[in-house]
Amino acid sequence: MNKIIKIILFLVFTFSIVPESLLANNKIKIGLLVPLTGKNAEIGQSIIKSARLAINTISNASIEIIPKDTQSDPNITLRAARELANSEIKIIIGPVFNESLIYLDELNELTFLSLTNKNDNFSKNVINAGINATSQLNAIKKFIDLNEIKKTIFLTPDVSFRNEIEKAISNSKIKILENYIYNTDPTKLTQQIEKITRYDVRKQNLEDEINRLEKSEQKNKERLIERLKKKDTLGSVNFDSVVISDFDESLKSVTTSLLYTDISPKEKYFITLNQWFDESLLKETSSQPLYFPSINKDNYDEFSNEYFEKYNQYPNQLSFLSYDLVGLVYYLTLQNNSVINEKMFMKKNLFKGKVGIFEIKNNKINHILNFYKVEDGQFKKIF
């Protein structure tokens, strides 16, 4: 722990103490590529407001944010990035969506801190800053190891991020029995969960045991039969924990199917991915406790309240990430003798921002996440 503390760089919390004179002759210009028009305009506006909030916290007139509209279009994104490059900007926060990255390797003089959480980017000038699946599975692996859970299965929907999960399983080196791919159609989902949990076999086991007792001469058979009739199945499954790689209503459909097949979170660990403290989960009492990795909740609540006080609305999740990225660029510029270039991101290091602890490595920002459980109407921190 002491070793870790020594290499943590405290970002936003210590920025205001940096003397402005250090950068008196050097303006720090940070480009911002976000959707300002079109269907995703609200996301872009929130990110801009968050960046301004970060600048207010830094309280140094040398830093300047220059936003450009991407319209969530890769061609427009490339054109906007060229305009920023022509303004002698070297570092750009954004773009937001993975699809907007496809042409940016043409601008190798720029470094992009993309807000995507995808792991399939191979451009050397793009650093993925979103909370990726590997970061989440690293936290899940830690929880599994701490609780000495030996048999884990994954349930992953057959959707676009399926490959992300499969890569993350490999990258995190988490030990699992099987990664089951399921169809999100509710009618097909239940049938698949029944098969995975051997529901028909376990149900038949119960009926067979009741029949056996009824025909037996066992003295206490009436009491045993009465007890068995209160059960839905008899027999175990071959896993101790299940990681459900899903969100929103689809996640709830999976937990409901597990409950239907007589798999209880009181007996088996129900684990999922980062839910960003979705309060609708607090109402799903039958699916609790439910465990998940996430950013630091106290910091997230503090940031959300500060944002609301400033703008009379709550931020989106990406704006929370962008707040830290503004601070990161500012700090690394100071560490790089006020020179802004790609070398700022070459050295491997741990950092601490409002999101929590994270590191830059292999063109990705990997987050060291906290871990929570949903129980008794609360989000309870595990580590």
MOZI-V971542 format. One record per residue. N is the residue number from 0. PSI is psi in radians with two decimals (999 if undefined). OMEGA is omega in radians with two decimals (999 if undefined). Layout:
BEGIN
n | psi | omega
N | PSI | OMEGA
N | PSI | OMEGA
END
This chain:
BEGIN
n | psi | omega
0 | -0.72 | 3.14
1 | -0.65 | 3.12
2 | -0.73 | -3.14
3 | -0.79 | -3.10
4 | -0.63 | -3.10
5 | -0.52 | -3.06
6 | 0.06 | 3.03
7 | 2.32 | 3.09
8 | 2.02 | -3.09
9 | 2.00 | -2.99
10 | -1.71 | -2.97
11 | -0.57 | -3.03
12 | -0.33 | -3.09
13 | 0.06 | -3.06
14 | -0.67 | -2.99
15 | -0.25 | -3.12
16 | -0.05 | -3.13
17 | 2.19 | -3.11
18 | 2.34 | 3.13
19 | -0.44 | -3.10
20 | -0.39 | 3.14
21 | -0.50 | -3.08
22 | 0.47 | -3.03
23 | -0.62 | -3.08
24 | 0.09 | -3.08
25 | 1.97 | 3.09
26 | 2.27 | 3.05
27 | 1.90 | 3.13
28 | 2.15 | 3.13
29 | 2.15 | 3.07
30 | 2.69 | 3.13
31 | 1.95 | 3.13
32 | 1.83 | -3.09
33 | 2.74 | 3.07
34 | 2.05 | 3.14
35 | -0.23 | 3.04
36 | 2.84 | -3.12
37 | -2.96 | -3.00
38 | -0.38 | -3.11
39 | 0.31 | -3.08
40 | -0.61 | -3.12
41 | -0.66 | 3.10
42 | -0.82 | -3.12
43 | -0.74 | 3.14
44 | -0.67 | 3.13
45 | -0.66 | 3.12
46 | -0.71 | 3.10
47 | -0.76 | 3.13
48 | -0.67 | 3.12
49 | -0.70 | 3.11
50 | -0.70 | 3.10
51 | -0.64 | 3.11
52 | -0.71 | 3.11
53 | -0.72 | 3.12
54 | -0.70 | 3.10
55 | -0.66 | 3.13
56 | -0.73 | 3.13
57 | -0.67 | 3.08
58 | 0.93 | 3.10
59 | 2.09 | -3.04
60 | -0.14 | -3.10
61 | -0.26 | -3.08
62 | 2.41 | -3.09
63 | 2.32 | 3.09
64 | 2.27 | 3.13
65 | 1.78 | -3.10
66 | 2.61 | 3.03
67 | 2.52 | -3.10
68 | 2.23 | 3.09
69 | -0.35 | -3.05
70 | 0.37 | -3.12
71 | 0.54 | -3.10
72 | 2.21 | -3.07
73 | -0.60 | 3.13
74 | -0.74 | 3.11
75 | -0.61 | 3.08
76 | -0.78 | 3.13
77 | -0.77 | -3.14
78 | -0.74 | 3.13
79 | -0.65 | 3.12
80 | -0.66 | 3.10
81 | -0.70 | 3.12
82 | -0.71 | 3.11
83 | -0.70 | 3.11
84 | -0.67 | 3.12
85 | -0.32 | 3.08
86 | 0.25 | 3.11
87 | 0.51 | 3.04
88 | 2.38 | -3.09
89 | -0.50 | -3.08
90 | 2.31 | -3.13
91 | 2.25 | 2.98
92 | 2.14 | -3.07
93 | 3.12 | 0.00
94 | -3.13 | -3.04
95 | -0.79 | -2.97
96 | 2.55 | -3.09
97 | -0.63 | -3.09
98 | -0.42 | -3.10
99 | -0.05 | -3.08
100 | -0.19 | -2.82
101 | -0.44 | -3.12
102 | 0.00 | -2.98
103 | -0.24 | 3.09
104 | -0.17 | 3.06
105 | -0.32 | -3.08
106 | 1.17 | -3.02
107 | -0.13 | 3.06
108 | -0.15 | 3.13
109 | 2.65 | 2.99
110 | 2.20 | -3.11
111 | 2.24 | 2.99
112 | 1.53 | -3.06
113 | 2.55 | -3.13
114 | 0.05 | 3.14
115 | 2.66 | 3.08
116 | 0.22 | 3.13
117 | 2.69 | 3.14
118 | 0.14 | -3.01
119 | 0.36 | 3.11
120 | 2.30 | -3.12
121 | 0.18 | 3.10
122 | 2.25 | -3.08
123 | -0.36 | -3.10
124 | 0.16 | 3.14
125 | 2.17 | 3.05
126 | 2.08 | -3.13
127 | 2.12 | -3.01
128 | -0.08 | -3.13
129 | 2.91 | 3.14
130 | 1.65 | -2.99
131 | 2.95 | -3.07
132 | -0.59 | 3.13
133 | -0.74 | 3.09
134 | -0.72 | -3.12
135 | -0.73 | -3.13
136 | -0.48 | 3.03
137 | -0.71 | 3.11
138 | -0.70 | 3.10
139 | -0.73 | 3.11
140 | -0.72 | 3.11
141 | -0.76 | 3.12
142 | -0.74 | 3.13
143 | -0.75 | 3.14
144 | -0.73 | -3.14
145 | -0.60 | -3.11
146 | 0.12 | 3.09
147 | 0.76 | 3.09
148 | 2.17 | -3.01
149 | -0.50 | -3.02
150 | 1.86 | -3.09
151 | 2.38 | 2.99
152 | 2.73 | 3.04
153 | 2.49 | 2.97
154 | 1.98 | -3.04
155 | 2.24 | 3.13
156 | 2.60 | 3.12
157 | 1.22 | -3.10
158 | -3.01 | -2.97
159 | -0.57 | -3.08
160 | 0.19 | 3.11
161 | -0.78 | -3.14
162 | -0.60 | 3.10
163 | -0.76 | -3.13
164 | -0.76 | -3.12
165 | -0.70 | 3.08
166 | -0.71 | -3.10
167 | -0.63 | 3.08
168 | -0.75 | 3.13
169 | -0.79 | -3.08
170 | -0.66 | -3.08
171 | -0.26 | -3.11
172 | 0.52 | 3.09
173 | 2.36 | -3.11
174 | 2.14 | 3.14
175 | 2.77 | 3.07
176 | -0.73 | -3.06
177 | 2.57 | 2.98
178 | 1.81 | -3.11
179 | 2.23 | 3.11
180 | 2.18 | -3.07
181 | 2.71 | 3.07
182 | 2.31 | -3.08
183 | -0.12 | 3.04
184 | 2.07 | -3.04
185 | -0.65 | -3.12
186 | -0.66 | 3.13
187 | -0.57 | -3.11
188 | -0.86 | -3.10
189 | -0.71 | 3.12
190 | -0.68 | 3.13
191 | -0.73 | 3.13
192 | -0.66 | 3.08
193 | -0.74 | -3.13
194 | -0.77 | -3.12
195 | -0.66 | -3.08
196 | 0.08 | -3.13
197 | 0.74 | -3.03
198 | -0.80 | -3.10
199 | -0.70 | 3.13
200 | -0.79 | -3.11
201 | -0.59 | 3.08
202 | -0.72 | 3.10
203 | -0.64 | 3.09
204 | -0.71 | -3.14
205 | -0.82 | 3.14
206 | -0.73 | -3.14
207 | -0.70 | -3.12
208 | -0.68 | 3.08
209 | -0.79 | 3.12
210 | -0.71 | -3.14
211 | -0.79 | -3.13
212 | -0.68 | -3.14
213 | -0.54 | -3.13
214 | -0.11 | -3.07
215 | 3.00 | 3.10
216 | 0.29 | -3.08
217 | 2.36 | -3.02
218 | -0.71 | -3.06
219 | 0.47 | -3.00
220 | -0.56 | 3.14
221 | -0.73 | 3.13
222 | -0.70 | 3.11
223 | -0.72 | 3.13
224 | -0.74 | 3.12
225 | -0.68 | 3.12
226 | -0.72 | -3.14
227 | -0.60 | -3.11
228 | -0.25 | 3.06
229 | -0.16 | 3.12
230 | 2.85 | 3.05
231 | -0.53 | -3.12
232 | 2.99 | 3.06
233 | 2.23 | -3.10
234 | 2.80 | -3.05
235 | 2.92 | 2.98
236 | 2.93 | -3.01
237 | 0.41 | 3.12
238 | 2.69 | 3.10
239 | -0.43 | 3.14
240 | 2.65 | 3.11
241 | 2.21 | 3.10
242 | 2.03 | -3.11
243 | 1.92 | -3.05
244 | 1.15 | -3.02
245 | 3.09 | -3.03
246 | 2.87 | 2.97
247 | -2.41 | -3.05
248 | -0.53 | 3.12
249 | -0.68 | 3.05
250 | -0.78 | -3.13
251 | -0.57 | 3.08
252 | -0.68 | 3.13
253 | -0.81 | 3.14
254 | -0.63 | 3.10
255 | -0.71 | 3.11
256 | -0.67 | 3.09
257 | -0.74 | 3.10
258 | -0.70 | 3.12
259 | -0.62 | -3.14
260 | 0.27 | 3.04
261 | 0.61 | 3.02
262 | 1.98 | -3.02
263 | 2.45 | 3.06
264 | -0.19 | 3.06
265 | -0.35 | -3.10
266 | -0.50 | 3.11
267 | 2.50 | 3.13
268 | 2.15 | 2.98
269 | 2.01 | -3.10
270 | 2.52 | 3.09
271 | -3.04 | -3.12
272 | -3.12 | -3.12
273 | 2.03 | -3.09
274 | 0.05 | -3.13
275 | 0.62 | 3.04
276 | 0.82 | 3.08
277 | 1.94 | -3.03
278 | -0.30 | 3.08
279 | -0.40 | 3.12
280 | -0.43 | 3.14
281 | -0.44 | -3.11
282 | -0.25 | -3.10
283 | 1.18 | -3.01
284 | -0.53 | -3.12
285 | -0.34 | -3.12
286 | 0.26 | -3.10
287 | 2.59 | 0.08
288 | 2.51 | 3.09
289 | 2.22 | -3.03
290 | 2.54 | 3.09
291 | 2.65 | 3.03
292 | 2.68 | 3.09
293 | 3.06 | 3.04
294 | 3.05 | -3.11
295 | 2.04 | -3.04
296 | -0.69 | -3.14
297 | -0.78 | 3.12
298 | -0.65 | 3.13
299 | -0.76 | 3.12
300 | -0.71 | 3.13
301 | -0.79 | 3.12
302 | -0.78 | -3.12
303 | -0.72 | 3.13
304 | -0.72 | 3.12
305 | -0.72 | 3.12
306 | -0.76 | -3.13
307 | -0.72 | 3.12
308 | -0.58 | -3.11
309 | -0.72 | -2.97
310 | -0.02 | 3.14
311 | 0.60 | 3.04
312 | 2.81 | -3.12
313 | 2.60 | -3.10
314 | 2.85 | 2.95
315 | 3.03 | -3.04
316 | -0.61 | -3.12
317 | -0.54 | 3.12
318 | -0.52 | 3.07
319 | -0.74 | 3.11
320 | -0.73 | -3.09
321 | -0.53 | 3.09
322 | -0.81 | 3.14
323 | -0.60 | -3.09
324 | -0.62 | 3.06
325 | -0.81 | 3.11
326 | -0.66 | -3.14
327 | -0.83 | -3.14
328 | -0.76 | -3.14
329 | -0.84 | -3.10
330 | -0.79 | -3.11
331 | -0.53 | 3.07
332 | -0.75 | 3.09
333 | -0.72 | -3.13
334 | -0.40 | -3.11
335 | 0.51 | 3.11
336 | 0.67 | 3.09
337 | 0.24 | 3.07
338 | 2.24 | -3.11
339 | 1.93 | 3.09
340 | 3.14 | -3.07
341 | -0.32 | -3.13
342 | -0.36 | 3.11
343 | -0.51 | -3.02
344 | 0.14 | -3.09
345 | -0.67 | -3.05
346 | 2.24 | 3.12
347 | 2.28 | -3.14
348 | 2.79 | 3.00
349 | 2.52 | 3.14
350 | 2.80 | 3.06
351 | 2.13 | 3.07
352 | -2.84 | -3.14
353 | -0.58 | 3.11
354 | -0.61 | -3.07
355 | -2.69 | -3.13
356 | 2.37 | 3.10
357 | 2.86 | 3.14
358 | 2.65 | 3.04
359 | 2.20 | -3.12
360 | 2.29 | 3.09
361 | 0.81 | 3.10
362 | 0.43 | 3.08
363 | 2.66 | 2.96
364 | 1.95 | 3.11
365 | 2.28 | -3.10
366 | 2.41 | 3.02
367 | 1.75 | -2.91
368 | 2.76 | 2.95
369 | 3.07 | -3.11
370 | 2.39 | -3.04
371 | 2.84 | 2.96
372 | 2.57 | 3.07
373 | 2.07 | -3.11
374 | 2.44 | 3.08
375 | 0.69 | 3.09
376 | 0.35 | -3.09
377 | 2.76 | 2.92
378 | 1.92 | -3.06
379 | 2.24 | -3.12
380 | 2.29 | 3.09
381 | -0.89 | 3.04
382 | 999 | 999
END
